[in-house]
Amino acid sequence: MTDRVISSGGLTSAERVTGTQSLEKAMDILEYIAAAPRPGVTLAECTGILGYSKATTQRMLLTLTRRDMLHFDEELGVYSLGMLTAKLGAEYLSRLDYRRAALPVLRELVAESGETAHLGVLTGKDVVYIELVDSPKPIRIFSKVGDTRPAYMTAIGKAILAQLPSDQRRERLPETLVGSTAHTITSFDQLYRDLAETRERGYAIDRGENRDGIRGVAAPIFNFSGIVCAAMSIAGPSSRLDSDERLAELGTKVVRAARRVSAVLGAPEGL
């Protein structure tokens, strides 16, 4: 499980409440414009329907427009949903498809291996777990959907990184590889060798690089364009994944499972 420290950032209680209220108002505006029957909404309509002051509504509209959440048509004087909302919606739908395609396969992996199975995607320099099925065993790893970890120290992250062109791969790595455990790879040369071996082997191995006492394997998932879009893993306590033979056995299973999901997503044969 990812440990999180939530900081107030030096804000007072009143400032935090104000920030939350502002976010609520911004969400109200987005929801209203998205549901409006017309293709665009004026400032006056937003102000009248939502009941906020004109100054508050205008400030929110300008901020949302600047962040591409909204688009302002100067000729008509109306606001409509912006490009960023379309991108976010498309990203959500694409990940939803991954989850739908992968979930039954994840369940089978858990039934076969007895360990926890994850589905993850690369977002920036981090891996985000978007689906998982827990091991039925009383002693197991604990994680949850939404957890994030630096890509270079996870099996899922390395499985994806290994399939990226070198220039894109470097963009997904931090300036410095910081160790999380004594086993974390902190040398770029060593990491690149590991990724080359991962690509040749077909699956990545996490030898306790992310969390002490946890090992795992992961294989890439490809979309209809033949581009890596996600990865799935099997992970468990090092006491049960304690040999190269066991990791290889699970590696074979996760590669086979990832190929099944890739096929459902329309990936070209051979990936």
N, C-alpha and C positions, 0 to 999 in steps of 0.2 A: 504494500500500500504506500502510496506517495505521502510523505509527511509534508504538511503545509503550515506555514506561519502566516497568519492573516494580520497585516499591519494596518493601522488607521491612517498611516502616512502623516501623522501630526495634526490631523483634523480634529476639531472639537465635535462633541455630540450634535450640536446644532448644525454644524457644517455638513456632517454626514447625513443628517435628516434632509437638509436642503438638497444635497446632491441626489439622494434617492428620489425625492419628489420631482426634481428636474428630469430624471431618467423616466419616471412614470409618465410625466407629461409628454416627453418625446415619443414614448411608445404609444400613448393615446393618439398622437397626431399621425404616426405611421399607420396604425390600425384603421383610423378613420379614412385616411386617403386610400389605403388598399381596398377598403370595403365600399367606397363611394361609387355610385352607379355611373357617374360621369368620368371621363378620362383625366380630368384635372379639377383641382379644388382651389378656390381663391383664399387669400388671407382672411377676408371677411367671413367666408363660410366656416373656416376652421375656428375662428374666434367665436362666432355665434353658436355653433354646435357644441364645442367643447367647453365653453364658458370661461376660458382663460382671458386675461387681459390682452389687448392688441399687442402691447410691447413684448409680453412673454411669448405669445404665439409667434410673432415675427422673429424673435431671437431664436426660438427653436427651429423654425423653418429655415432660417439662414444657416444655422449650424448643420442641420441634416442635409441641406443642399450642398454645402461645402464638403461634406464627407461622402457625397454621391449616394446617400440614402434616398434623396429626393432629387427631382429635376424640375427646374423652373422654366416655364415657357414665357419669355419676355413679351412676345407678341400677344398672347392670350391672357397673360397675367395669372396663370394657374400652376399649381404644383402637382406633380405626379410621382410615382415611384421611380427611383433612380437606378443606375446600373449596378450599384453595389448590392441592392436588394435582390436583383436578378442573379448576381453571382452567388450570393449567400444561399438563395433558394436552390440554385442548380447544384451547389456543393452539398447541401443537405440531401437533396434527392439522390445524388450519386452515391453518397455514403449510405443512405437508406437501402439502396439497391445492393450494395456490398453486404450489408447486414442480413438482408433477406436471403441472399444467395449463400451466405456463409454459415448461418445459424444451424441448419440441420447437419452440416458437415462438422462444425465445431462439436456438436453433441455426440456425433459418432466418434470423433477423436477422443473425447473424454471417456466414452464407453470402452474404446479399445485400449487406451493408455492408462486410465485411472488417474490422470493428472489434469490440471486446469488448462483450458485452451482459450487463447485470445485472438481477436481480430483487431489490427491497428493500422492507422494511416499516418503518413508523414505530413506534419503541419509546421512549416518553417524549419527549425532545427530540432524539433521534438517529435516524438511518437505520441499519438493519442489513441488510447484504447476505446474502440467504438462498440465492441461486443465481447462478451466472454461467457464461458460456461465453466462453473466451478467443479473441481474434483469432488467426488462423493466421499473421499477419505477424511477422517477427522483431523489428520495432520496434513495441511495443504497450504499453498500460498494464498495470500489475501490481496486482492486488487479489485478495482471497480471501474465501470465504464466512465470515461472522462478523465481518468488518470493520465498524466503526461510524464515522459522521461526524455532526457537527451537521447537522440537517435543512436549515437555512436556506442552507447553502453548497453543496448538492448538487442536481443536476437531479432525482433521484428524490425527495428531500425536498421540493423546491418543487412538484413535480407533485402530491404528496399534500397539502401544506399549502394549495395553491390551491383544493382541493375541500372543505376543512373550513369549518364555520361560524366566524365571526370570533372568538367566545369560545373555542372549542376550539383554534383556530389559535394564539391568544396563549398558551395553556397549553403549547403545544409549542415555544415560543421562550424563549431565555434572557433574563435581565434586560438584558444587554448583548450586542450583536452584535460579536463579536471577529473581526478579520480573519485569515484564514489565508494569503492572498496579497494582492497589490495590487489584485486584481479582486473580492475578497469584498465583498458588500453589507454595510455596517456601519450603515446608517441604516434605521430602521423605516419611515419614509415611503417610501424608495426600495424597500425589500423589499415593502411592500404594493402598490406600483405594479407591481412585477415579477410578483407573484402574480396581480394582476388581469389583466395581459397574458397570463400563462401560462394562466389559465382561459379567456380569450377565444380564444387561439391553439390551445389543445388540448394543448400540450406545453410543458415547461419547458426552459430553456437554461442550461447551466453554461458560462460564458465564462471558464474558468480560475479560478473562485471557490473551488474546493476545493483544487486542486493546480496549481502553475505548469506550464504546458505541456500541460494536459489540458483538453479541451472535450467537451461531451456534450449529449444531449437525452434527455428522459424523458417518458412519458405515464402517466396514472393507470389503475389497474385497479379495477373495482368488483365487489362481491359480489352475491349474489342479492337483497339488500335495497336495492341501488342505492347502497350506501355505499362510499366509497373504502377499499380494504383493502391496497393495495400499489401499486407502480409499477415499470415496466421501462425500462431506458435503453440507449442506444448511446453509447459513449465511446471516445475515442482521442486520439492526439497532436494538438496544435493545428496542426502542420504539415500534417496531412491534413484537418482540420476547420477550414479557414482562411478560409472565406467564409460569408456569410449564406445564399447559395444552397445550399451543401453542408449547412449546419445545417437548412435548411428541407426539403431532400430527405430527410435522415435523420429529421426530425421527422414527416414524412408516414408514413414506414415504421414508426416506433415507435408512432404513434397507431393505425395499422391493426393492428399486432401486439397492442397492449394491448386493443383491442376484441375481438379473437379470444379472448384469455384471459378477459376479462370474460364473454363469451358462454358459455364452458365452465363458468364459475362460476355461471351462471344469472342474470346481471345483466339488468335490463330493457332492452329495445331502445332505442336512441337514446343510450346512455351510451358 
